[in-house]
Amino acid sequence: MKTKLHIFKIVAKHLSFTKAAEQLYLSQPAISKAIKNLEQDYKTTLFIRKRNSIELTAEGKSFLIYANKILTIYSEMDERFLLKKENIPDFIHFGVSTTISNYIIPKTIAKFRAQYPETKFNIISNNSETIENLILNEDIDFGITEGNSANPKLHFEKFIKDEIVLVTNAKNYSFPKGSIDINTLQDLPMIERETGSGTKEIIDAFLLKNNIGKLNSVVSFNSTEAIKSYLLNSDHYALLSIHSITEDLKNNKLKIIDIKDLDIQRWFYFVKRTGYLSHTFDYFKKIIRFNYNF
């Protein structure tokens, strides 16, 4: 019953047997059979089937409310009785913002799996806003992001501190002393992350707090790697996480320009829905913290 209810929930979410089959790694006939069995068991019609689409019936909408309640109880039972503290989860599904995904998580998970290869991971990477929305929509249960949203439906816990620094091509000799003042910063041609990025959100909030006007943004990208690639082919500038440029500094590809009287620091946060309890989440935090510091 648990499996059939879960299938019904995913079909109801996508309003598509095909998309549900793709998400659940099942054949479309298996999905259709599970729904048909539910309809027979409860002597009702859950979906109106049209030529190219389906939609929930009134009974289907009511059934979904009960299905969600029952699946929540199943989840609580699993957390209470199956995921003991001494047990290592077989599968961990979470989301991370792009900076963390590119420069922190791969090394951390690789270290863990070298010791515990039986644990598998499914990791979604996107900007902080998108990851937090996935958590709010219950597509994933937890993750790590760069922002600290004021949304009361989300709970944040500090992970590690980060510093955002001004970066340019190592061959850019415009400022031989390696430092500038705030007024000069506002005139530089800047490459920025897209709206929704945790890095951009932190930078904008910091500038506003310090009464600094908008930067001279000339190009925006939706990834730090794209920004770094651009910098390697120009004399422009960007504000990036120190974690994202470690190798570039070592290899003398990029360099940091100090900004006098300006220090942009932030935290990376573990994030989950407020009130969400899970041994898997607790274990996840231990995995990340231990292997990051190892």
Backbone bond lengths (Angstrom), bond angles and torsions (degrees), N, CA, C in turn:
res aa  C-N    CA-C-N  psi(-1)  N-CA   C-N-CA  omega(-1)  CA-C   N-CA-C  phi
1 M - - - 1.470 - - 1.535 111.82 -
2 K 1.319 115.65 -39.67 1.461 119.14 -179.75 1.530 110.65 -58.29
3 T 1.331 116.69 -44.52 1.463 121.22 -178.77 1.524 111.48 -64.33
4 K 1.333 116.60 -43.91 1.460 119.92 -179.53 1.530 111.70 -64.20
5 L 1.317 116.45 -39.73 1.465 119.84 178.49 1.528 111.02 -65.73
6 H 1.325 115.77 -37.88 1.463 119.24 178.66 1.527 110.33 -65.83
7 I 1.317 116.57 -41.77 1.464 120.94 177.39 1.528 109.91 -60.64
8 F 1.342 115.90 -45.18 1.464 120.11 179.17 1.530 110.74 -59.19
9 K 1.319 117.15 -42.66 1.465 121.05 -179.47 1.530 111.29 -61.43
10 I 1.330 117.31 -42.16 1.467 120.79 -178.56 1.526 110.63 -70.16
11 V 1.337 117.45 -40.06 1.468 120.35 176.69 1.527 109.87 -62.36
12 A 1.333 116.28 -43.23 1.468 120.79 179.58 1.528 111.51 -64.23
13 K 1.322 115.87 -33.36 1.462 120.10 -179.77 1.526 110.74 -67.79
14 H 1.348 116.25 -46.70 1.467 120.72 -176.38 1.524 113.24 -89.62
15 L 1.337 116.49 -18.60 1.468 121.77 -171.53 1.533 109.48 50.60
16 S 1.330 112.75 46.73 1.471 119.90 -178.91 1.518 109.17 -160.89
17 F 1.330 116.46 124.61 1.458 120.49 174.56 1.530 110.29 -68.03
18 T 1.310 116.23 -36.74 1.470 120.92 -178.16 1.520 111.51 -64.56
19 K 1.340 116.66 -49.07 1.465 120.17 -179.17 1.524 111.29 -65.89
20 A 1.337 116.67 -36.67 1.466 120.22 177.53 1.527 109.94 -63.85
21 A 1.326 116.38 -41.51 1.467 120.59 179.19 1.525 110.75 -62.02
22 E 1.334 116.61 -40.54 1.462 120.87 179.13 1.520 111.31 -64.49
23 Q 1.329 117.49 -43.92 1.456 120.88 -178.56 1.519 111.90 -66.95
24 L 1.342 116.47 -38.61 1.460 121.17 -174.44 1.522 113.55 -91.74
25 Y 1.324 116.67 -2.09 1.467 121.84 -178.23 1.533 111.35 56.46
26 L 1.336 115.31 43.89 1.461 122.58 176.61 1.523 108.45 -123.41
27 S 1.329 115.93 162.42 1.460 118.95 176.35 1.525 108.71 -76.16
28 Q 1.331 116.27 155.68 1.464 119.86 178.27 1.531 111.56 -63.77
29 P 1.340 120.40 -38.26 1.473 119.59 175.30 1.526 113.01 -60.03
30 A 1.336 116.81 -36.20 1.470 120.23 178.68 1.528 110.46 -65.32
31 I 1.338 116.10 -39.21 1.468 120.55 177.84 1.534 109.59 -64.74
32 S 1.318 116.40 -47.80 1.465 121.09 -179.17 1.527 111.38 -60.69
33 K 1.330 116.71 -40.26 1.461 121.14 -179.96 1.518 111.31 -65.00
34 A 1.317 117.33 -41.03 1.471 121.21 179.75 1.525 110.61 -62.64
35 I 1.327 117.11 -42.79 1.463 120.92 178.89 1.536 110.43 -66.55
36 K 1.323 116.07 -42.55 1.471 120.29 179.01 1.523 110.94 -61.21
37 N 1.346 116.74 -40.94 1.467 120.60 178.63 1.523 111.32 -63.30
38 L 1.348 116.86 -40.19 1.464 120.19 177.54 1.528 110.45 -62.60
39 E 1.317 116.30 -43.88 1.467 120.40 -179.54 1.526 110.89 -63.42
40 Q 1.322 115.99 -37.82 1.466 119.26 177.54 1.525 111.15 -69.88
41 D 1.325 117.04 -42.58 1.465 121.52 -179.21 1.531 111.44 -60.44
42 Y 1.329 116.24 -40.12 1.461 120.68 -174.67 1.531 112.73 -105.17
43 K 1.355 115.83 7.83 1.472 121.68 173.81 1.524 112.03 49.97
44 T 1.325 114.68 51.33 1.463 119.97 179.67 1.517 109.69 -151.10
45 T 1.316 116.77 169.36 1.463 123.26 175.14 1.523 108.27 -108.61
46 L 1.325 116.15 120.47 1.456 120.65 -175.81 1.525 112.63 -91.63
47 F 1.328 116.78 -30.19 1.468 120.84 -177.74 1.526 110.66 -131.24
48 I 1.333 114.88 144.02 1.456 120.94 168.75 1.525 106.55 -91.26
49 R 1.309 116.67 120.16 1.456 121.50 -177.06 1.526 110.01 -95.59
50 K 1.323 116.24 118.00 1.458 122.34 176.60 1.523 109.01 -106.79
51 R 1.305 116.75 -179.45 1.465 119.96 -175.27 1.531 111.18 -61.74
52 N 1.326 117.37 -48.68 1.471 120.92 -175.63 1.522 113.67 -119.39
53 S 1.320 117.82 10.83 1.460 119.48 -177.68 1.526 110.51 -159.50
54 I 1.323 115.79 169.60 1.463 121.88 173.62 1.524 108.19 -134.30
55 E 1.319 116.29 160.07 1.459 120.74 174.16 1.518 108.82 -147.41
56 L 1.312 115.77 153.93 1.461 120.68 179.64 1.518 110.67 -70.55
57 T 1.324 115.85 139.29 1.464 120.68 170.51 1.521 108.10 -78.85
58 A 1.325 116.51 173.58 1.466 119.85 175.91 1.523 109.91 -60.66
59 E 1.347 116.20 -41.14 1.469 120.20 177.02 1.529 110.56 -65.08
60 G 1.333 116.33 -36.83 1.463 120.73 178.93 1.519 111.71 -63.20
61 K 1.320 116.89 -40.02 1.462 120.63 178.44 1.524 111.28 -64.41
62 S 1.327 116.29 -40.74 1.470 120.32 177.05 1.524 110.45 -66.32
63 F 1.336 115.67 -41.02 1.468 120.90 -179.16 1.532 110.07 -62.53
64 L 1.330 116.97 -36.68 1.463 121.43 -179.31 1.529 111.14 -62.30
65 I 1.314 117.05 -37.47 1.469 120.55 178.39 1.525 110.12 -60.96
66 Y 1.343 116.35 -46.78 1.463 120.14 178.81 1.534 111.18 -66.49
67 A 1.319 116.49 -40.41 1.467 120.23 -179.16 1.530 110.96 -60.92
68 N 1.322 116.88 -42.52 1.470 120.62 178.86 1.523 111.29 -62.68
69 K 1.345 115.97 -41.48 1.464 119.84 178.93 1.527 110.99 -63.21
70 I 1.319 116.29 -44.47 1.469 120.81 -178.29 1.525 110.99 -66.93
71 L 1.328 117.32 -41.87 1.465 120.63 179.72 1.527 111.44 -65.99
72 T 1.323 116.62 -32.72 1.468 120.17 175.61 1.525 110.46 -64.41
73 I 1.336 116.17 -42.15 1.464 120.16 178.21 1.526 110.74 -64.91
74 Y 1.340 117.10 -42.70 1.463 120.60 175.90 1.528 110.39 -56.61
75 S 1.341 116.09 -44.19 1.457 120.58 -179.04 1.522 111.31 -62.94
76 E 1.330 116.24 -42.58 1.465 120.39 178.37 1.524 111.39 -63.91
77 M 1.331 116.78 -38.35 1.465 120.85 177.47 1.527 111.32 -63.86
78 D 1.339 115.68 -43.30 1.461 119.64 178.65 1.526 110.94 -61.62
79 E 1.336 115.90 -44.31 1.453 119.82 -179.61 1.530 111.50 -64.35
80 R 1.321 115.92 -37.37 1.476 120.48 -176.60 1.517 112.68 -74.73
81 F 1.349 117.30 -40.14 1.464 119.27 -170.76 1.529 115.02 -110.42
82 L 1.329 117.65 -25.60 1.459 118.83 -175.13 1.518 113.01 -98.50
83 L 1.339 117.31 -38.53 1.458 120.35 -176.49 1.523 111.14 -93.82
84 K 1.308 115.91 68.13 1.457 120.79 175.85 1.526 109.02 -64.57
85 K 1.317 116.68 156.44 1.459 120.39 -177.48 1.525 112.40 -59.27
86 E 1.343 115.68 -32.41 1.452 117.64 -177.51 1.520 112.50 -80.88
87 N 1.332 117.77 -9.41 1.458 121.23 -179.60 1.522 111.05 -87.91
88 I 1.309 116.38 138.68 1.456 121.35 176.03 1.522 107.96 -93.68
89 P 1.330 119.11 126.58 1.472 120.89 -179.42 1.527 111.91 -59.97
90 D 1.325 116.09 144.13 1.467 121.16 177.83 1.522 111.28 -77.10
91 F 1.351 116.07 -26.60 1.461 120.15 -173.34 1.521 109.34 -148.89
92 I 1.327 116.56 132.59 1.464 121.11 178.27 1.525 108.65 -129.18
93 H 1.322 115.60 122.93 1.468 123.17 -176.42 1.522 108.03 -116.41
94 F 1.338 117.67 120.11 1.463 119.61 -178.35 1.522 110.43 -153.15
95 G 1.330 115.42 172.44 1.460 120.96 -179.85 1.514 111.25 -121.56
96 V 1.323 116.71 149.65 1.457 121.09 177.71 1.525 109.84 -139.97
97 S 1.315 116.00 147.89 1.455 119.66 175.31 1.525 108.98 -72.30
98 T 1.321 116.73 162.29 1.462 120.94 -166.07 1.530 114.40 -64.08
99 T 1.320 118.20 -39.92 1.464 119.74 179.94 1.528 110.42 -60.01
100 I 1.324 115.85 -44.54 1.465 120.81 179.94 1.520 110.43 -68.17
101 S 1.329 116.03 -40.02 1.462 121.06 -179.80 1.519 111.69 -62.80
102 N 1.321 117.18 -40.01 1.463 121.03 -175.62 1.518 114.19 -79.85
103 Y 1.351 117.42 -32.50 1.458 118.34 -167.46 1.525 115.85 -123.15
104 I 1.335 118.17 -8.54 1.464 119.57 -177.50 1.522 112.24 -123.70
105 I 1.320 116.78 -51.98 1.461 121.55 -172.26 1.536 114.10 -63.60
106 P 1.339 120.78 -44.73 1.474 118.89 -177.46 1.525 113.38 -55.24
107 K 1.334 118.08 -47.32 1.464 121.36 -179.94 1.532 110.88 -64.95
108 T 1.326 114.99 -39.51 1.464 120.01 -177.33 1.522 111.52 -65.69
109 I 1.332 116.86 -47.11 1.461 121.29 -179.95 1.526 110.95 -68.34
110 A 1.323 116.70 -37.26 1.475 120.19 178.87 1.530 110.69 -61.16
111 K 1.319 116.90 -41.89 1.467 120.51 178.63 1.527 110.77 -62.74
112 F 1.338 116.39 -42.16 1.457 120.31 -179.49 1.521 111.53 -65.12
113 R 1.346 116.28 -46.20 1.463 119.94 -176.26 1.523 112.77 -70.03
114 A 1.324 117.30 -19.75 1.456 119.51 174.86 1.530 110.10 -64.73
115 Q 1.328 116.24 -28.50 1.468 121.67 178.67 1.522 112.25 -95.25
116 Y 1.342 116.74 -35.61 1.464 121.32 -175.49 1.533 109.84 -129.29
117 P 1.321 117.58 72.69 1.473 120.69 -175.78 1.520 114.11 -68.18
118 E 1.336 118.34 -10.53 1.460 120.05 -179.37 1.527 112.29 -74.89
119 T 1.319 117.41 -19.35 1.470 120.57 179.49 1.521 110.10 -85.29
120 K 1.332 115.95 125.81 1.458 121.61 179.14 1.524 110.07 -106.92
121 F 1.317 115.99 153.36 1.461 121.67 -176.13 1.527 110.77 -128.17
122 N 1.323 115.52 143.35 1.458 121.82 168.55 1.527 105.79 -124.03
123 I 1.338 116.01 112.22 1.463 121.19 -171.52 1.523 109.91 -116.91
124 I 1.328 116.60 121.78 1.463 122.55 177.44 1.523 108.60 -97.10
125 S 1.322 116.24 130.52 1.461 121.26 179.87 1.522 110.24 -117.15
126 N 1.339 115.84 130.21 1.460 121.23 176.30 1.520 107.54 -165.04
127 N 1.336 118.09 -177.51 1.456 117.61 178.47 1.531 110.18 -71.41
128 S 1.321 116.57 164.79 1.469 121.66 -172.22 1.523 112.48 -57.85
129 E 1.323 116.52 -42.29 1.461 120.50 -178.49 1.524 111.23 -60.05
130 T 1.331 116.42 -43.83 1.462 120.75 -179.44 1.523 111.39 -65.85
131 I 1.335 117.18 -43.89 1.472 120.58 179.68 1.524 110.26 -61.89
132 E 1.316 117.50 -42.65 1.467 120.49 -179.64 1.525 110.98 -66.50
133 N 1.322 117.58 -35.10 1.467 120.30 176.11 1.525 111.20 -68.03
134 L 1.328 117.51 -36.75 1.467 120.68 176.54 1.527 110.72 -62.54
135 I 1.327 116.27 -37.46 1.467 120.58 177.65 1.525 110.15 -68.27
136 L 1.318 116.66 -44.36 1.464 120.57 179.14 1.527 111.57 -62.36
137 N 1.331 116.57 -35.06 1.466 121.61 -179.32 1.530 112.82 -84.97
138 E 1.356 115.99 1.39 1.470 122.54 178.92 1.522 113.31 64.97
139 D 1.330 117.11 23.39 1.458 120.12 172.07 1.526 110.00 -74.89
140 I 1.328 116.38 -32.51 1.452 123.48 169.48 1.525 106.80 -134.90
141 D 1.320 116.76 162.27 1.462 119.89 -175.02 1.526 113.32 -99.66
142 F 1.323 117.23 -25.41 1.466 118.90 -177.29 1.522 110.41 -160.92
143 G 1.328 115.61 173.64 1.449 119.38 179.68 1.516 111.19 -179.89
144 I 1.333 115.31 -162.36 1.464 121.99 176.61 1.525 107.09 -133.68
145 T 1.337 116.49 129.79 1.463 119.79 179.77 1.520 110.30 -131.77
146 E 1.322 114.62 172.31 1.463 121.25 -176.39 1.530 112.16 -95.42
147 G 1.320 116.67 -16.22 1.454 119.57 -177.25 1.514 112.29 -98.85
148 N 1.308 116.02 179.23 1.457 121.84 174.55 1.517 106.66 -139.71
149 S 1.329 115.69 77.60 1.451 122.46 -175.44 1.524 111.28 -60.65
150 A 1.330 115.47 149.35 1.465 120.23 177.90 1.523 111.84 -85.41
151 N 1.323 117.23 3.71 1.465 120.99 -178.89 1.531 110.41 -63.16
152 P 1.342 118.63 118.09 1.471 121.22 -177.84 1.524 113.50 -66.08
153 K 1.331 117.46 -12.52 1.464 120.78 179.33 1.531 112.24 -81.94
154 L 1.347 115.73 -5.27 1.453 120.63 178.89 1.521 110.64 -116.29
155 H 1.314 115.82 141.01 1.467 121.42 178.20 1.527 108.80 -113.85
156 F 1.350 117.03 129.32 1.457 122.06 -177.61 1.523 110.84 -114.88
157 E 1.327 115.43 142.77 1.467 122.34 177.73 1.530 108.61 -135.71
158 K 1.319 117.93 129.36 1.455 121.57 -175.02 1.531 112.04 -61.84
159 F 1.344 114.74 137.84 1.462 121.27 176.75 1.529 109.50 -109.79
160 I 1.328 118.34 -77.09 1.462 121.48 177.61 1.519 109.71 -137.28
161 K 1.321 114.82 155.23 1.464 120.25 178.98 1.521 109.82 -85.72
162 D 1.321 114.81 147.49 1.454 121.46 179.72 1.525 108.72 -131.16
163 E 1.324 116.07 157.16 1.463 121.44 175.69 1.515 108.64 -125.50
164 I 1.320 116.38 135.29 1.462 121.70 177.60 1.527 107.77 -101.00
165 V 1.334 116.08 124.54 1.465 121.18 -173.44 1.530 110.86 -123.80
166 L 1.322 115.23 157.36 1.454 121.60 177.24 1.528 109.03 -83.68
167 V 1.326 115.96 126.38 1.467 121.66 -172.73 1.522 110.53 -126.45
168 T 1.333 115.57 147.30 1.455 121.65 173.64 1.524 109.66 -149.97
169 N 1.314 116.92 173.83 1.458 122.95 176.67 1.529 110.01 -58.41
170 A 1.328 117.36 136.26 1.463 121.11 -179.05 1.531 112.08 -60.89
171 K 1.343 117.40 -21.29 1.471 121.76 -179.20 1.528 112.65 -91.95
172 N 1.330 116.05 3.95 1.468 120.61 177.63 1.530 108.49 -83.66
173 Y 1.323 117.32 111.26 1.470 121.55 -175.71 1.532 112.60 -105.24
174 S 1.330 116.53 25.27 1.473 120.36 -177.28 1.521 112.54 -62.84
175 F 1.323 117.06 -30.95 1.460 120.53 -178.51 1.529 108.88 -126.64
176 P 1.334 116.54 84.37 1.467 121.33 -174.07 1.526 114.10 -60.44
177 K 1.328 117.39 -25.35 1.467 119.73 178.61 1.519 112.52 -80.15
178 G 1.339 115.71 -9.94 1.467 119.71 176.43 1.505 114.84 75.90
179 S 1.335 117.50 20.58 1.462 120.04 178.87 1.523 109.90 -151.22
180 I 1.344 114.66 155.62 1.463 121.58 177.93 1.529 108.19 -140.79
181 D 1.355 115.98 168.46 1.456 119.38 174.17 1.527 109.45 -100.43
182 I 1.314 116.04 175.24 1.462 121.30 -175.41 1.527 112.05 -63.60
183 N 1.321 116.99 -37.53 1.470 120.18 179.89 1.522 111.32 -62.72
184 T 1.312 116.60 -40.20 1.468 120.71 178.13 1.524 110.52 -65.52
185 L 1.336 116.39 -37.97 1.467 121.63 179.60 1.520 110.98 -55.23
186 Q 1.323 117.07 -39.67 1.455 120.95 -175.88 1.535 112.90 -71.02
187 D 1.335 116.91 -16.42 1.463 120.76 -179.38 1.524 113.18 -96.14
188 L 1.320 118.21 -12.04 1.461 121.13 -174.90 1.529 111.46 -72.52
189 P 1.340 118.18 144.45 1.468 120.65 173.07 1.533 109.07 -72.21
190 M 1.327 116.46 114.15 1.461 121.76 -171.33 1.524 111.89 -108.09
191 I 1.317 115.29 142.01 1.458 122.93 173.18 1.525 106.81 -105.50
192 E 1.334 117.34 126.48 1.459 120.94 -172.44 1.522 112.76 -121.78
193 R 1.338 114.76 162.79 1.452 121.46 170.16 1.521 109.80 -80.48
194 E 1.342 115.32 163.19 1.455 121.00 -177.37 1.528 111.66 -73.42
195 T 1.333 116.82 163.07 1.461 122.28 173.51 1.526 108.79 -61.28
196 G 1.336 116.52 134.67 1.462 120.84 -176.47 1.511 111.50 106.10
197 S 1.343 116.21 -18.66 1.458 121.02 177.36 1.521 110.04 -70.66
198 G 1.339 116.49 136.42 1.461 120.15 177.70 1.511 111.47 -63.63
199 T 1.340 116.71 -36.39 1.465 120.66 179.06 1.529 110.63 -62.87
200 K 1.324 117.13 -47.17 1.466 120.69 179.55 1.526 111.08 -63.27
201 E 1.327 116.23 -40.41 1.462 120.37 179.63 1.522 111.30 -60.82
202 I 1.323 116.51 -43.65 1.465 120.84 179.52 1.527 110.79 -65.12
203 I 1.327 116.50 -44.23 1.462 120.82 -179.25 1.531 110.88 -62.33
204 D 1.336 116.82 -47.69 1.467 120.88 -179.40 1.526 111.40 -60.42
205 A 1.337 116.86 -42.41 1.464 121.18 179.89 1.528 110.52 -65.68
206 F 1.309 116.53 -39.32 1.468 120.96 -179.13 1.525 110.54 -67.56
207 L 1.328 117.25 -42.87 1.461 120.83 178.84 1.527 111.21 -62.64
208 L 1.341 115.46 -42.51 1.461 120.14 179.34 1.522 111.00 -63.14
209 K 1.333 116.05 -44.21 1.467 121.53 -179.25 1.521 111.42 -61.53
210 N 1.331 116.89 -33.10 1.461 121.06 -177.55 1.530 113.21 -99.48
211 N 1.349 115.11 16.87 1.469 121.53 176.42 1.532 112.74 55.66
212 I 1.318 115.72 39.15 1.456 121.19 178.04 1.525 107.99 -102.80
213 G 1.331 116.32 130.64 1.452 120.30 -178.29 1.520 112.23 -67.75
214 K 1.324 116.86 175.23 1.454 121.20 -179.65 1.519 111.55 -60.63
215 L 1.322 115.08 148.04 1.454 120.53 176.87 1.530 110.10 -80.08
216 N 1.315 115.67 162.75 1.464 121.51 -179.64 1.527 109.18 -84.91
217 S 1.327 115.61 76.07 1.462 121.02 -178.19 1.521 110.44 -76.22
218 V 1.349 116.15 124.52 1.463 120.43 -178.01 1.534 112.32 -112.16
219 V 1.337 116.27 -24.69 1.465 121.19 179.00 1.519 108.04 -147.39
220 S 1.342 117.24 143.50 1.473 120.19 173.87 1.525 108.87 -127.73
221 F 1.334 115.76 144.05 1.454 123.24 178.47 1.519 109.16 -129.08
222 N 1.333 116.60 161.08 1.462 119.69 178.73 1.524 112.29 -101.25
223 S 1.341 117.07 18.71 1.455 119.88 174.57 1.517 110.48 -152.12
224 T 1.328 115.71 146.95 1.461 120.91 177.99 1.519 110.64 -67.02
225 E 1.336 117.42 -36.62 1.455 120.55 179.93 1.529 111.07 -60.59
226 A 1.338 117.00 -39.27 1.459 120.66 177.86 1.529 110.94 -64.50
227 I 1.330 115.83 -40.08 1.468 120.18 178.34 1.528 110.06 -62.88
228 K 1.334 116.89 -45.37 1.459 120.42 -179.25 1.530 110.90 -63.19
229 S 1.314 116.77 -40.67 1.466 120.67 178.15 1.524 110.48 -61.62
230 Y 1.327 116.18 -40.60 1.464 120.64 177.36 1.529 110.36 -62.78
231 L 1.327 117.17 -44.93 1.468 120.75 -178.32 1.523 111.95 -62.15
232 L 1.317 116.93 -34.24 1.462 120.78 179.35 1.524 112.37 -67.20
233 N 1.332 116.35 -13.61 1.466 121.21 -178.84 1.520 112.37 -119.83
234 S 1.348 116.20 22.09 1.463 119.41 -179.13 1.526 109.73 -156.32
235 D 1.324 114.77 177.79 1.469 121.14 173.23 1.525 110.34 -111.12
236 H 1.324 116.30 27.87 1.461 121.07 178.43 1.525 110.84 -86.96
237 Y 1.347 115.82 -175.25 1.464 120.51 -171.90 1.527 110.98 -135.37
238 A 1.332 115.42 160.97 1.461 120.48 176.39 1.520 109.65 -154.25
239 L 1.315 115.54 151.26 1.470 122.00 173.18 1.520 107.24 -98.78
240 L 1.342 116.59 114.07 1.462 121.83 -174.42 1.522 111.99 -131.21
241 S 1.310 114.95 159.88 1.462 121.37 175.65 1.526 109.80 -64.62
242 I 1.325 116.75 137.60 1.462 121.30 177.42 1.525 110.55 -60.66
243 H 1.353 116.49 -29.65 1.467 120.37 179.34 1.524 111.62 -65.54
244 S 1.319 116.47 -27.64 1.465 120.30 -173.84 1.523 113.95 -82.93
245 I 1.327 117.36 -11.77 1.471 119.42 -174.24 1.526 113.25 -120.31
246 T 1.314 118.09 10.24 1.469 121.44 -176.52 1.527 111.99 -54.43
247 E 1.344 116.67 -51.17 1.456 120.50 -178.55 1.529 111.47 -67.78
248 D 1.323 117.49 -34.30 1.465 121.34 -179.73 1.521 111.45 -67.86
249 L 1.340 116.31 -33.50 1.464 120.28 176.25 1.530 109.93 -70.06
250 K 1.334 116.26 -43.31 1.466 120.55 179.94 1.526 111.60 -60.97
251 N 1.350 115.38 -38.19 1.463 120.89 -176.70 1.528 113.20 -90.69
252 N 1.333 115.58 7.91 1.464 121.74 177.20 1.528 112.76 57.13
253 K 1.330 115.66 40.60 1.461 120.82 176.76 1.537 110.44 -97.27
254 L 1.313 116.33 -39.76 1.464 122.10 177.64 1.526 109.30 -123.90
255 K 1.323 115.73 162.55 1.465 119.95 176.22 1.523 109.71 -142.35
256 I 1.318 115.66 159.42 1.461 122.77 -179.35 1.523 109.67 -96.99
257 I 1.327 115.64 134.97 1.461 122.09 172.17 1.524 107.35 -106.69
258 D 1.294 117.25 120.07 1.466 121.44 -178.38 1.532 110.95 -71.83
259 I 1.324 116.46 138.45 1.467 121.69 176.50 1.514 107.62 -107.88
260 K 1.326 116.34 114.78 1.460 121.02 -176.69 1.526 111.32 -60.30
261 D 1.325 115.09 133.90 1.474 122.53 176.05 1.526 112.95 61.78
262 L 1.332 116.83 24.66 1.464 119.58 178.73 1.527 109.27 -137.07
263 D 1.318 115.62 121.32 1.461 121.45 -177.93 1.525 107.91 -134.37
264 I 1.328 116.97 108.39 1.466 120.81 -176.36 1.534 109.57 -101.64
265 Q 1.299 116.36 107.20 1.461 121.38 178.45 1.520 110.31 -121.19
266 R 1.297 115.57 154.70 1.460 121.04 179.13 1.526 108.31 -154.79
267 W 1.328 115.23 176.46 1.462 121.63 175.15 1.521 109.45 -116.63
268 F 1.321 115.95 149.59 1.454 121.82 162.71 1.527 105.76 -91.43
269 Y 1.333 116.54 140.86 1.465 121.29 -173.30 1.528 112.76 -122.72
270 F 1.333 115.49 140.36 1.454 119.96 161.95 1.527 105.42 -73.55
271 V 1.320 117.07 137.43 1.466 119.70 -178.66 1.520 110.35 -135.53
272 K 1.314 115.33 141.67 1.470 122.28 177.23 1.514 107.58 -149.64
273 R 1.333 116.37 172.06 1.460 119.79 174.59 1.532 108.81 -70.82
274 T 1.300 116.77 140.75 1.454 121.47 178.60 1.532 110.27 -58.60
275 G 1.325 115.90 127.25 1.462 120.44 179.64 1.506 114.41 90.03
276 Y 1.334 117.61 -8.22 1.467 120.57 -179.65 1.530 109.74 -71.82
277 L 1.339 116.87 123.69 1.458 122.58 179.91 1.520 109.58 -113.47
278 S 1.329 116.16 131.75 1.455 119.04 -176.38 1.518 110.58 -161.81
279 H 1.331 116.14 127.59 1.459 120.47 173.69 1.533 109.78 -66.77
280 T 1.330 116.04 -32.00 1.462 119.64 178.61 1.524 110.33 -62.71
281 F 1.332 116.95 -42.52 1.460 120.98 177.93 1.526 110.52 -63.36
282 D 1.329 116.68 -43.92 1.463 120.43 178.47 1.527 110.75 -61.34
283 Y 1.327 116.08 -41.59 1.456 120.19 179.56 1.527 110.35 -68.03
284 F 1.323 115.87 -39.27 1.466 122.16 177.54 1.520 110.62 -56.10
285 K 1.326 117.29 -45.84 1.464 120.75 -179.74 1.528 110.96 -62.51
286 K 1.326 116.31 -40.10 1.468 119.99 178.88 1.526 110.84 -64.29
287 I 1.345 116.20 -42.32 1.463 121.02 178.00 1.522 110.90 -57.20
288 I 1.319 116.04 -51.13 1.467 121.22 -174.75 1.520 110.48 -66.19
289 R 1.327 117.57 -47.19 1.456 120.77 -177.55 1.526 111.64 -63.37
290 F 1.323 116.32 -46.57 1.468 120.13 -176.70 1.517 111.15 -65.34
291 N 1.327 117.82 -47.66 1.451 120.77 -175.48 1.518 113.30 -76.54
292 Y 1.315 117.46 -22.33 1.463 119.57 173.94 1.530 110.25 -71.40
293 N 1.333 115.73 -39.64 1.463 120.21 -177.46 1.518 113.59 -85.89
294 F 1.359 116.11 -10.67 1.468 120.85 -175.62 1.524 112.63 -65.48
